[in-house]
């Protein structure tokens, strides 16, 4: 729905500018009231998260930047900063503290 209350369909064929905007390229163009999308077959997904101590933030960020630049398209990654969860595999001194985390996924169709 646009800011003036008009319902539109945004797709590659209709209202392409709005379709571009709702895919993360812009904002404040309206409200999405329904969404239709296609699912693609995926055979294998490998996923996991790696959490580092805060003192490693510069090195982790540099490694991520350099690695993702040449990674294959099937590889997805996310570098974020999280509050360390109270989980058994994370050192207790990191619980509740800011830690960098890298989530990695490899998808094969």
Biopython code that builds the backbone (N, CA, C, O; Angstrom):
import numpy as np
from Bio.PDB.StructureBuilder import StructureBuilder

atoms = [
    (1, "UNK", "N", (0.860, -1.156, 0.000)),
    (1, "UNK", "CA", (0.000, 0.000, 0.000)),
    (1, "UNK", "C", (0.913, 1.228, 0.000)),
    (1, "UNK", "O", (1.861, 1.317, 0.780)),
    (2, "UNK", "N", (0.612, 2.151, -0.873)),
    (2, "UNK", "CA", (1.432, 3.356, -0.953)),
    (2, "UNK", "C", (1.065, 4.322, 0.168)),
    (2, "UNK", "O", (0.095, 4.108, 0.896)),
    (3, "UNK", "N", (1.842, 5.373, 0.294)),
    (3, "UNK", "CA", (1.611, 6.362, 1.348)),
    (3, "UNK", "C", (0.248, 7.045, 1.216)),
    (3, "UNK", "O", (-0.297, 7.529, 2.208)),
    (4, "UNK", "N", (-0.307, 7.087, 0.001)),
    (4, "UNK", "CA", (-1.625, 7.715, -0.176)),
    (4, "UNK", "C", (-2.778, 6.708, -0.087)),
    (4, "UNK", "O", (-3.920, 7.047, -0.397)),
    (5, "UNK", "N", (-2.481, 5.459, 0.340)),
    (5, "UNK", "CA", (-3.522, 4.465, 0.577)),
    (5, "UNK", "C", (-3.901, 3.617, -0.620)),
    (5, "UNK", "O", (-4.890, 2.887, -0.558)),
    (6, "UNK", "N", (-3.161, 3.688, -1.689)),
    (6, "UNK", "CA", (-3.464, 2.915, -2.897)),
    (6, "UNK", "C", (-2.774, 1.556, -2.847)),
    (6, "UNK", "O", (-1.582, 1.463, -2.551)),
    (7, "UNK", "N", (-3.545, 0.490, -3.143)),
    (7, "UNK", "CA", (-2.981, -0.858, -3.198)),
    (7, "UNK", "C", (-2.392, -1.095, -4.580)),
    (7, "UNK", "O", (-3.061, -0.875, -5.589)),
    (8, "UNK", "N", (-1.150, -1.541, -4.628)),
    (8, "UNK", "CA", (-0.464, -1.816, -5.887)),
    (8, "UNK", "C", (0.203, -3.174, -5.822)),
    (8, "UNK", "O", (0.480, -3.692, -4.741)),
    (9, "UNK", "N", (0.459, -3.743, -6.986)),
    (9, "UNK", "CA", (1.290, -4.940, -7.080)),
    (9, "UNK", "C", (2.663, -4.477, -7.536)),
    (9, "UNK", "O", (2.782, -3.743, -8.517)),
    (10, "UNK", "N", (3.678, -4.896, -6.841)),
    (10, "UNK", "CA", (5.051, -4.560, -7.205)),
    (10, "UNK", "C", (5.757, -5.851, -7.603)),
    (10, "UNK", "O", (5.833, -6.793, -6.814)),
    (11, "UNK", "N", (6.269, -5.892, -8.822)),
    (11, "UNK", "CA", (6.968, -7.077, -9.328)),
    (11, "UNK", "C", (7.974, -6.628, -10.379)),
    (11, "UNK", "O", (8.133, -5.432, -10.627)),
    (12, "UNK", "N", (8.648, -7.588, -10.990)),
    (12, "UNK", "CA", (9.581, -7.236, -12.059)),
    (12, "UNK", "C", (8.848, -6.655, -13.266)),
    (12, "UNK", "O", (9.441, -5.940, -14.074)),
    (13, "UNK", "N", (7.544, -6.969, -13.383)),
    (13, "UNK", "CA", (6.754, -6.496, -14.515)),
    (13, "UNK", "C", (5.865, -5.302, -14.188)),
    (13, "UNK", "O", (5.512, -4.546, -15.094)),
    (14, "UNK", "N", (5.496, -5.108, -12.940)),
    (14, "UNK", "CA", (4.577, -4.042, -12.534)),
    (14, "UNK", "C", (5.197, -3.207, -11.423)),
    (14, "UNK", "O", (5.714, -3.747, -10.445)),
    (15, "UNK", "N", (5.143, -1.901, -11.576)),
    (15, "UNK", "CA", (5.681, -0.986, -10.563)),
    (15, "UNK", "C", (7.093, -1.383, -10.141)),
    (15, "UNK", "O", (7.388, -1.576, -8.962)),
    (16, "UNK", "N", (7.945, -1.496, -11.145)),
    (16, "UNK", "CA", (9.314, -1.979, -10.934)),
    (16, "UNK", "C", (10.086, -1.141, -9.927)),
    (16, "UNK", "O", (10.937, -1.657, -9.202)),
    (17, "UNK", "N", (9.785, 0.162, -9.883)),
    (17, "UNK", "CA", (10.493, 1.023, -8.938)),
    (17, "UNK", "C", (10.162, 0.663, -7.494)),
    (17, "UNK", "O", (11.042, 0.685, -6.633)),
    (18, "UNK", "N", (8.905, 0.332, -7.222)),
    (18, "UNK", "CA", (8.526, -0.089, -5.868)),
    (18, "UNK", "C", (9.089, -1.472, -5.553)),
    (18, "UNK", "O", (9.502, -1.737, -4.424)),
    (19, "UNK", "N", (9.104, -2.350, -6.553)),
    (19, "UNK", "CA", (9.679, -3.681, -6.368)),
    (19, "UNK", "C", (11.150, -3.555, -5.986)),
    (19, "UNK", "O", (11.630, -4.266, -5.102)),
    (20, "UNK", "N", (11.858, -2.656, -6.648)),
    (20, "UNK", "CA", (13.249, -2.392, -6.328)),
    (20, "UNK", "C", (13.373, -1.901, -4.889)),
    (20, "UNK", "O", (14.269, -2.331, -4.163)),
    (21, "UNK", "N", (12.482, -1.006, -4.474)),
    (21, "UNK", "CA", (12.551, -0.403, -3.143)),
    (21, "UNK", "C", (12.278, -1.418, -2.037)),
    (21, "UNK", "O", (12.965, -1.401, -1.016)),
    (22, "UNK", "N", (11.298, -2.298, -2.210)),
    (22, "UNK", "CA", (10.953, -3.225, -1.120)),
    (22, "UNK", "C", (11.949, -4.358, -0.984)),
    (22, "UNK", "O", (11.901, -5.108, -0.009)),
    (23, "UNK", "N", (12.846, -4.496, -1.940)),
    (23, "UNK", "CA", (13.874, -5.538, -1.862)),
    (23, "UNK", "C", (15.122, -5.020, -1.168)),
    (23, "UNK", "O", (16.210, -5.564, -1.364)),
    (24, "UNK", "N", (14.980, -3.976, -0.360)),
    (24, "UNK", "CA", (16.093, -3.492, 0.447)),
    (24, "UNK", "C", (16.863, -2.350, -0.157)),
    (24, "UNK", "O", (17.903, -1.969, 0.382)),
    (25, "UNK", "N", (16.402, -1.789, -1.247)),
    (25, "UNK", "CA", (17.143, -0.731, -1.912)),
    (25, "UNK", "C", (16.668, 0.667, -1.530)),
    (25, "UNK", "O", (17.271, 1.654, -1.951)),
    (26, "UNK", "N", (15.632, 0.768, -0.765)),
    (26, "UNK", "CA", (15.126, 2.080, -0.393)),
    (26, "UNK", "C", (14.149, 1.923, 0.763)),
    (26, "UNK", "O", (13.961, 0.820, 1.278)),
    (27, "UNK", "N", (13.545, 2.992, 1.159)),
    (27, "UNK", "CA", (12.601, 2.908, 2.266)),
    (27, "UNK", "C", (11.561, 4.006, 2.180)),
    (27, "UNK", "O", (11.661, 4.926, 1.369)),
    (28, "UNK", "N", (10.561, 3.886, 3.037)),
    (28, "UNK", "CA", (9.517, 4.899, 3.143)),
    (28, "UNK", "C", (8.677, 5.059, 1.878)),
    (28, "UNK", "O", (8.224, 6.162, 1.571)),
    (29, "UNK", "N", (8.467, 3.974, 1.147)),
    (29, "UNK", "CA", (7.663, 4.046, -0.064)),
    (29, "UNK", "C", (6.250, 3.544, 0.165)),
    (29, "UNK", "O", (5.384, 3.784, -0.676)),
    (30, "UNK", "N", (5.983, 2.872, 1.246)),
    (30, "UNK", "CA", (4.674, 2.311, 1.514)),
    (30, "UNK", "C", (4.793, 1.153, 2.481)),
    (30, "UNK", "O", (5.806, 0.986, 3.161)),
    (31, "UNK", "N", (3.727, 0.351, 2.528)),
    (31, "UNK", "CA", (3.669, -0.784, 3.442)),
    (31, "UNK", "C", (3.372, -2.044, 2.639)),
    (31, "UNK", "O", (2.478, -2.043, 1.793)),
    (32, "UNK", "N", (4.111, -3.114, 2.895)),
    (32, "UNK", "CA", (3.847, -4.397, 2.243)),
    (32, "UNK", "C", (2.760, -5.093, 3.048)),
    (32, "UNK", "O", (2.934, -5.351, 4.239)),
    (33, "UNK", "N", (1.624, -5.401, 2.393)),
    (33, "UNK", "CA", (0.512, -6.047, 3.089)),
    (33, "UNK", "C", (0.429, -7.534, 2.799)),
    (33, "UNK", "O", (-0.210, -8.269, 3.551)),
    (34, "UNK", "N", (1.059, -7.994, 1.728)),
    (34, "UNK", "CA", (1.159, -9.427, 1.458)),
    (34, "UNK", "C", (2.395, -9.645, 0.599)),
    (34, "UNK", "O", (2.895, -8.725, -0.049)),
    (35, "UNK", "N", (2.870, -10.872, 0.607)),
    (35, "UNK", "CA", (4.108, -11.190, -0.085)),
    (35, "UNK", "C", (3.966, -12.556, -0.724)),
    (35, "UNK", "O", (3.480, -13.497, -0.096)),
    (36, "UNK", "N", (4.383, -12.664, -1.954)),
    (36, "UNK", "CA", (4.388, -13.947, -2.658)),
    (36, "UNK", "C", (5.815, -14.173, -3.150)),
    (36, "UNK", "O", (6.422, -13.285, -3.748)),
    (37, "UNK", "N", (6.334, -15.347, -2.898)),
    (37, "UNK", "CA", (7.699, -15.616, -3.337)),
    (37, "UNK", "C", (7.828, -17.059, -3.779)),
    (37, "UNK", "O", (7.026, -17.914, -3.404)),
    (38, "UNK", "N", (8.843, -17.316, -4.576)),
    (38, "UNK", "CA", (9.102, -18.658, -5.092)),
    (38, "UNK", "C", (10.159, -19.336, -4.228)),
    (38, "UNK", "O", (11.136, -18.713, -3.813)),
    (39, "UNK", "N", (9.949, -20.593, -3.970)),
    (39, "UNK", "CA", (10.943, -21.386, -3.253)),
    (39, "UNK", "C", (11.805, -22.117, -4.270)),
    (39, "UNK", "O", (11.312, -22.586, -5.295)),
    (40, "UNK", "N", (13.071, -22.206, -3.983)),
    (40, "UNK", "CA", (13.991, -22.911, -4.859)),
    (40, "UNK", "C", (14.465, -24.175, -4.161)),
    (40, "UNK", "O", (14.662, -24.171, -2.946)),
    (41, "UNK", "N", (14.650, -25.249, -4.906)),
    (41, "UNK", "CA", (15.116, -26.489, -4.277)),
    (41, "UNK", "C", (16.547, -26.340, -3.760)),
    (41, "UNK", "O", (17.401, -25.744, -4.416)),
    (42, "UNK", "N", (16.785, -26.884, -2.594)),
    (42, "UNK", "CA", (18.112, -26.887, -1.995)),
    (42, "UNK", "C", (18.394, -28.306, -1.539)),
    (42, "UNK", "O", (17.566, -28.932, -0.876)),
    (43, "UNK", "N", (19.554, -28.806, -1.894)),
    (43, "UNK", "CA", (19.897, -30.182, -1.567)),
    (43, "UNK", "C", (20.578, -30.281, -0.200)),
    (43, "UNK", "O", (20.154, -31.064, 0.650)),
    (44, "UNK", "N", (21.618, -29.499, 0.009)),
    (44, "UNK", "CA", (22.404, -29.575, 1.244)),
    (44, "UNK", "C", (22.656, -28.163, 1.768)),
    (44, "UNK", "O", (22.982, -27.260, 0.997)),
    (45, "UNK", "N", (22.505, -27.977, 3.065)),
    (45, "UNK", "CA", (22.835, -26.701, 3.699)),
    (45, "UNK", "C", (23.750, -26.990, 4.878)),
    (45, "UNK", "O", (23.405, -27.779, 5.758)),
    (46, "UNK", "N", (24.896, -26.364, 4.898)),
    (46, "UNK", "CA", (25.804, -26.450, 6.034)),
    (46, "UNK", "C", (25.762, -25.089, 6.710)),
    (46, "UNK", "O", (25.973, -24.073, 6.049)),
    (47, "UNK", "N", (25.498, -25.044, 8.003)),
    (47, "UNK", "CA", (25.386, -23.759, 8.684)),
    (47, "UNK", "C", (25.993, -23.852, 10.074)),
    (47, "UNK", "O", (26.077, -24.931, 10.662)),
    (48, "UNK", "N", (26.406, -22.720, 10.582)),
    (48, "UNK", "CA", (26.947, -22.683, 11.924)),
    (48, "UNK", "C", (27.333, -21.273, 12.298)),
    (48, "UNK", "O", (27.405, -20.389, 11.444)),
    (49, "UNK", "N", (27.577, -21.069, 13.555)),
    (49, "UNK", "CA", (28.010, -19.752, 14.033)),
    (49, "UNK", "C", (29.307, -19.929, 14.814)),
    (49, "UNK", "O", (29.495, -20.900, 15.546)),
    (50, "UNK", "N", (30.182, -18.965, 14.631)),
    (50, "UNK", "CA", (31.452, -18.960, 15.356)),
    (50, "UNK", "C", (31.486, -17.654, 16.146)),
    (50, "UNK", "O", (31.260, -16.583, 15.582)),
    (51, "UNK", "N", (31.761, -17.735, 17.421)),
    (51, "UNK", "CA", (31.798, -16.559, 18.285)),
    (51, "UNK", "C", (33.229, -16.363, 18.774)),
    (51, "UNK", "O", (33.889, -17.309, 19.202)),
    (52, "UNK", "N", (33.691, -15.126, 18.703)),
    (52, "UNK", "CA", (35.056, -14.778, 19.097)),
    (52, "UNK", "C", (35.026, -13.825, 20.282)),
    (52, "UNK", "O", (34.009, -13.178, 20.532)),
    (53, "UNK", "N", (36.110, -13.736, 20.997)),
    (53, "UNK", "CA", (36.229, -12.760, 22.074)),
    (53, "UNK", "C", (36.285, -11.350, 21.508)),
    (53, "UNK", "O", (36.773, -11.153, 20.395)),
    (54, "UNK", "N", (35.794, -10.368, 22.252)),
    (54, "UNK", "CA", (35.733, -8.987, 21.786)),
    (54, "UNK", "C", (37.105, -8.437, 21.403)),
    (54, "UNK", "O", (37.196, -7.567, 20.537)),
    (55, "UNK", "N", (38.154, -8.920, 22.023)),
    (55, "UNK", "CA", (39.497, -8.426, 21.694)),
    (55, "UNK", "C", (39.907, -8.775, 20.264)),
    (55, "UNK", "O", (40.873, -8.219, 19.742)),
    (56, "UNK", "N", (39.177, -9.694, 19.631)),
    (56, "UNK", "CA", (39.490, -10.123, 18.266)),
    (56, "UNK", "C", (38.690, -9.390, 17.196)),
    (56, "UNK", "O", (38.802, -9.721, 16.015)),
    (57, "UNK", "N", (37.881, -8.395, 17.584)),
    (57, "UNK", "CA", (37.004, -7.724, 16.623)),
    (57, "UNK", "C", (37.751, -7.215, 15.385)),
    (57, "UNK", "O", (37.306, -7.513, 14.277)),
    (58, "UNK", "N", (38.847, -6.474, 15.498)),
    (58, "UNK", "CA", (39.513, -5.977, 14.282)),
    (58, "UNK", "C", (39.983, -7.098, 13.354)),
    (58, "UNK", "O", (39.802, -7.016, 12.139)),
    (59, "UNK", "N", (40.580, -8.135, 13.919)),
    (59, "UNK", "CA", (41.082, -9.233, 13.096)),
    (59, "UNK", "C", (39.941, -10.010, 12.447)),
    (59, "UNK", "O", (40.039, -10.392, 11.281)),
    (60, "UNK", "N", (38.870, -10.247, 13.184)),
    (60, "UNK", "CA", (37.715, -10.979, 12.634)),
    (60, "UNK", "C", (37.078, -10.174, 11.509)),
    (60, "UNK", "O", (36.744, -10.737, 10.466)),
    (61, "UNK", "N", (36.903, -8.875, 11.697)),
    (61, "UNK", "CA", (36.290, -8.029, 10.672)),
    (61, "UNK", "C", (37.148, -7.990, 9.406)),
    (61, "UNK", "O", (36.613, -8.059, 8.300)),
    (62, "UNK", "N", (38.464, -7.879, 9.554)),
    (62, "UNK", "CA", (39.350, -7.871, 8.377)),
    (62, "UNK", "C", (39.278, -9.205, 7.642)),
    (62, "UNK", "O", (39.173, -9.238, 6.416)),
    (63, "UNK", "N", (39.335, -10.312, 8.398)),
    (63, "UNK", "CA", (39.264, -11.633, 7.764)),
    (63, "UNK", "C", (37.956, -11.793, 7.010)),
    (63, "UNK", "O", (37.950, -12.247, 5.866)),
    (64, "UNK", "N", (36.839, -11.421, 7.647)),
    (64, "UNK", "CA", (35.529, -11.542, 7.015)),
    (64, "UNK", "C", (35.491, -10.723, 5.725)),
    (64, "UNK", "O", (35.077, -11.232, 4.683)),
    (65, "UNK", "N", (35.915, -9.470, 5.783)),
    (65, "UNK", "CA", (35.909, -8.591, 4.602)),
    (65, "UNK", "C", (36.700, -9.212, 3.453)),
    (65, "UNK", "O", (36.225, -9.244, 2.318)),
    (66, "UNK", "N", (37.892, -9.701, 3.740)),
    (66, "UNK", "CA", (38.742, -10.259, 2.690)),
    (66, "UNK", "C", (38.207, -11.582, 2.168)),
    (66, "UNK", "O", (38.249, -11.834, 0.963)),
    (67, "UNK", "N", (37.707, -12.428, 3.056)),
    (67, "UNK", "CA", (37.232, -13.750, 2.651)),
    (67, "UNK", "C", (35.958, -13.666, 1.810)),
    (67, "UNK", "O", (35.860, -14.314, 0.768)),
    (68, "UNK", "N", (34.984, -12.872, 2.258)),
    (68, "UNK", "CA", (33.693, -12.832, 1.573)),
    (68, "UNK", "C", (33.825, -12.220, 0.184)),
    (68, "UNK", "O", (33.019, -12.522, -0.697)),
    (69, "UNK", "N", (34.827, -11.366, -0.032)),
    (69, "UNK", "CA", (35.021, -10.729, -1.340)),
    (69, "UNK", "C", (35.282, -11.744, -2.440)),
    (69, "UNK", "O", (34.928, -11.508, -3.595)),
    (70, "UNK", "N", (35.900, -12.872, -2.097)),
    (70, "UNK", "CA", (36.218, -13.873, -3.120)),
    (70, "UNK", "C", (35.473, -15.192, -2.926)),
    (70, "UNK", "O", (35.753, -16.169, -3.621)),
    (71, "UNK", "N", (34.533, -15.228, -1.993)),
    (71, "UNK", "CA", (33.785, -16.466, -1.725)),
    (71, "UNK", "C", (32.830, -16.768, -2.879)),
    (71, "UNK", "O", (32.357, -15.848, -3.547)),
    (72, "UNK", "N", (32.543, -18.056, -3.120)),
    (72, "UNK", "CA", (31.586, -18.405, -4.177)),
    (72, "UNK", "C", (30.179, -17.920, -3.835)),
    (72, "UNK", "O", (29.871, -17.684, -2.667)),
    (73, "UNK", "N", (29.324, -17.771, -4.848)),
    (73, "UNK", "CA", (27.969, -17.263, -4.645)),
    (73, "UNK", "C", (27.155, -18.153, -3.709)),
    (73, "UNK", "O", (26.259, -17.658, -3.024)),
    (74, "UNK", "N", (27.442, -19.438, -3.663)),
    (74, "UNK", "CA", (26.689, -20.364, -2.808)),
    (74, "UNK", "C", (26.996, -20.166, -1.326)),
    (74, "UNK", "O", (26.287, -20.681, -0.461)),
    (75, "UNK", "N", (28.042, -19.428, -1.049)),
    (75, "UNK", "CA", (28.461, -19.217, 0.329)),
    (75, "UNK", "C", (27.852, -17.923, 0.835)),
    (75, "UNK", "O", (28.020, -16.871, 0.218)),
    (76, "UNK", "N", (27.156, -17.992, 1.941)),
    (76, "UNK", "CA", (26.598, -16.803, 2.552)),
    (76, "UNK", "C", (27.190, -16.640, 3.933)),
    (76, "UNK", "O", (27.459, -17.624, 4.621)),
    (77, "UNK", "N", (27.390, -15.411, 4.334)),
    (77, "UNK", "CA", (27.963, -15.178, 5.660)),
    (77, "UNK", "C", (27.424, -13.874, 6.218)),
    (77, "UNK", "O", (26.996, -12.989, 5.477)),
    (78, "UNK", "N", (27.455, -13.774, 7.526)),
    (78, "UNK", "CA", (26.968, -12.589, 8.217)),
    (78, "UNK", "C", (27.897, -12.340, 9.386)),
    (78, "UNK", "O", (28.111, -13.220, 10.219)),
    (79, "UNK", "N", (28.443, -11.148, 9.444)),
    (79, "UNK", "CA", (29.277, -10.765, 10.578)),
    (79, "UNK", "C", (28.462, -9.815, 11.427)),
    (79, "UNK", "O", (27.997, -8.785, 10.939)),
    (80, "UNK", "N", (28.287, -10.144, 12.677)),
    (80, "UNK", "CA", (27.489, -9.299, 13.553)),
    (80, "UNK", "C", (28.083, -9.245, 14.939)),
    (80, "UNK", "O", (29.006, -9.988, 15.276)),
    (81, "UNK", "N", (27.539, -8.359, 15.727)),
    (81, "UNK", "CA", (27.966, -8.221, 17.108)),
    (81, "UNK", "C", (26.774, -8.552, 17.982)),
    (81, "UNK", "O", (25.701, -7.967, 17.832)),
    (82, "UNK", "N", (26.961, -9.482, 18.883)),
    (82, "UNK", "CA", (25.876, -10.025, 19.672)),
    (82, "UNK", "C", (26.226, -9.963, 21.150)),
    (82, "UNK", "O", (27.375, -9.749, 21.535)),
    (83, "UNK", "N", (25.217, -10.154, 21.944)),
    (83, "UNK", "CA", (25.453, -10.321, 23.372)),
    (83, "UNK", "C", (25.659, -11.814, 23.584)),
    (83, "UNK", "O", (24.818, -12.620, 23.188)),
    (84, "UNK", "N", (26.760, -12.182, 24.199)),
    (84, "UNK", "CA", (27.076, -13.590, 24.384)),
    (84, "UNK", "C", (25.970, -14.319, 25.136)),
    (84, "UNK", "O", (25.651, -13.953, 26.267)),
    (85, "UNK", "N", (25.380, -15.346, 24.528)),
    (85, "UNK", "CA", (24.294, -16.070, 25.197)),
    (85, "UNK", "C", (24.842, -17.000, 26.281)),
    (85, "UNK", "O", (25.983, -17.453, 26.190)),
    (86, "UNK", "N", (24.044, -17.282, 27.294)),
    (86, "UNK", "CA", (24.493, -18.195, 28.360)),
    (86, "UNK", "C", (24.315, -19.655, 27.921)),
    (86, "UNK", "O", (23.404, -20.347, 28.375)),
    (87, "UNK", "N", (25.189, -20.094, 27.046)),
    (87, "UNK", "CA", (25.135, -21.462, 26.531)),
    (87, "UNK", "C", (26.396, -22.206, 26.946)),
    (87, "UNK", "O", (27.443, -21.587, 27.139)),
    (88, "UNK", "N", (26.309, -23.523, 27.085)),
    (88, "UNK", "CA", (27.452, -24.280, 27.601)),
    (88, "UNK", "C", (28.704, -24.233, 26.733)),
    (88, "UNK", "O", (29.812, -24.366, 27.254)),
    (89, "UNK", "N", (28.556, -24.048, 25.412)),
    (89, "UNK", "CA", (29.743, -24.068, 24.545)),
    (89, "UNK", "C", (30.479, -22.730, 24.503)),
    (89, "UNK", "O", (31.533, -22.632, 23.876)),
    (90, "UNK", "N", (29.942, -21.696, 25.160)),
    (90, "UNK", "CA", (30.568, -20.382, 25.175)),
    (90, "UNK", "C", (31.194, -20.145, 26.548)),
    (90, "UNK", "O", (30.540, -20.371, 27.566)),
    (91, "UNK", "N", (32.451, -19.694, 26.595)),
    (91, "UNK", "CA", (33.066, -19.451, 27.899)),
    (91, "UNK", "C", (32.194, -18.533, 28.758)),
    (91, "UNK", "O", (31.658, -17.539, 28.267)),
    (92, "UNK", "N", (32.058, -18.864, 30.021)),
    (92, "UNK", "CA", (31.166, -18.133, 30.927)),
    (92, "UNK", "C", (31.508, -16.643, 31.018)),
    (92, "UNK", "O", (30.616, -15.815, 31.200)),
    (93, "UNK", "N", (32.792, -16.298, 30.893)),
    (93, "UNK", "CA", (33.162, -14.883, 30.977)),
    (93, "UNK", "C", (32.638, -14.066, 29.788)),
    (93, "UNK", "O", (32.680, -12.836, 29.831)),
    (94, "UNK", "N", (32.147, -14.720, 28.730)),
    (94, "UNK", "CA", (31.575, -14.023, 27.574)),
    (94, "UNK", "C", (30.058, -13.887, 27.677)),
    (94, "UNK", "O", (29.454, -13.164, 26.884)),
    (95, "UNK", "N", (29.438, -14.560, 28.629)),
    (95, "UNK", "CA", (27.979, -14.490, 28.764)),
    (95, "UNK", "C", (27.564, -13.051, 29.062)),
    (95, "UNK", "O", (28.091, -12.428, 29.983)),
    (96, "UNK", "N", (26.623, -12.529, 28.285)),
    (96, "UNK", "CA", (26.109, -11.183, 28.495)),
    (96, "UNK", "C", (27.006, -10.061, 28.010)),
    (96, "UNK", "O", (26.664, -8.888, 28.162)),
    (97, "UNK", "N", (28.167, -10.403, 27.420)),
    (97, "UNK", "CA", (29.090, -9.378, 26.939)),
    (97, "UNK", "C", (29.047, -9.315, 25.408)),
    (97, "UNK", "O", (28.686, -10.289, 24.748)),
    (98, "UNK", "N", (29.420, -8.153, 24.855)),
    (98, "UNK", "CA", (29.455, -7.984, 23.402)),
    (98, "UNK", "C", (30.534, -8.878, 22.804)),
    (98, "UNK", "O", (31.691, -8.837, 23.221)),
    (99, "UNK", "N", (30.143, -9.681, 21.828)),
    (99, "UNK", "CA", (31.081, -10.570, 21.139)),
    (99, "UNK", "C", (30.786, -10.512, 19.641)),
    (99, "UNK", "O", (29.625, -10.409, 19.245)),
    (100, "UNK", "N", (31.829, -10.576, 18.801)),
    (100, "UNK", "CA", (31.581, -10.671, 17.369)),
    (100, "UNK", "C", (31.239, -12.115, 17.022)),
    (100, "UNK", "O", (31.819, -13.052, 17.570)),
    (101, "UNK", "N", (30.310, -12.277, 16.125)),
    (101, "UNK", "CA", (29.922, -13.619, 15.690)),
    (101, "UNK", "C", (29.841, -13.666, 14.180)),
    (101, "UNK", "O", (29.350, -12.726, 13.555)),
    (102, "UNK", "N", (30.311, -14.735, 13.592)),
    (102, "UNK", "CA", (30.251, -14.914, 12.144)),
    (102, "UNK", "C", (29.388, -16.137, 11.865)),
    (102, "UNK", "O", (29.702, -17.246, 12.295)),
    (103, "UNK", "N", (28.318, -15.922, 11.152)),
    (103, "UNK", "CA", (27.449, -17.024, 10.760)),
    (103, "UNK", "C", (27.789, -17.368, 9.329)),
    (103, "UNK", "O", (27.924, -16.485, 8.481)),
    (104, "UNK", "N", (27.925, -18.645, 9.064)),
    (104, "UNK", "CA", (28.325, -19.085, 7.728)),
    (104, "UNK", "C", (27.353, -20.129, 7.221)),
    (104, "UNK", "O", (26.887, -20.989, 7.969)),
    (105, "UNK", "N", (27.057, -20.036, 5.934)),
    (105, "UNK", "CA", (26.166, -21.009, 5.295)),
    (105, "UNK", "C", (26.716, -21.371, 3.937)),
    (105, "UNK", "O", (27.187, -20.503, 3.202)),
    (106, "UNK", "N", (26.662, -22.628, 3.603)),
    (106, "UNK", "CA", (27.016, -23.093, 2.258)),
    (106, "UNK", "C", (25.816, -23.847, 1.730)),
    (106, "UNK", "O", (25.355, -24.814, 2.336)),
    (107, "UNK", "N", (25.317, -23.395, 0.600)),
    (107, "UNK", "CA", (24.111, -23.973, 0.016)),
    (107, "UNK", "C", (24.477, -24.631, -1.305)),
    (107, "UNK", "O", (25.200, -24.058, -2.120)),
    (108, "UNK", "N", (23.977, -25.818, -1.501)),
    (108, "UNK", "CA", (24.178, -26.518, -2.772)),
    (108, "UNK", "C", (22.837, -26.979, -3.306)),
    (108, "UNK", "O", (22.082, -27.665, -2.618)),
    (109, "UNK", "N", (22.552, -26.597, -4.532)),
    (109, "UNK", "CA", (21.267, -26.973, -5.144)),
    (109, "UNK", "C", (21.390, -28.303, -5.840)),
    (109, "UNK", "O", (20.418, -28.791, -6.416)),
]
sb = StructureBuilder()
sb.init_structure("model")
sb.init_model(0)
sb.init_chain("A")
sb.init_seg("    ")
for serial, (resi, resn, name, xyz) in enumerate(atoms, 1):
    if name == "N":
        sb.init_residue(resn, " ", resi, " ")
    sb.init_atom(name, np.array(xyz, "f"), 0.0, 1.0, " ", f" {name:<3s}", serial, name[0])
structure = sb.get_structure()
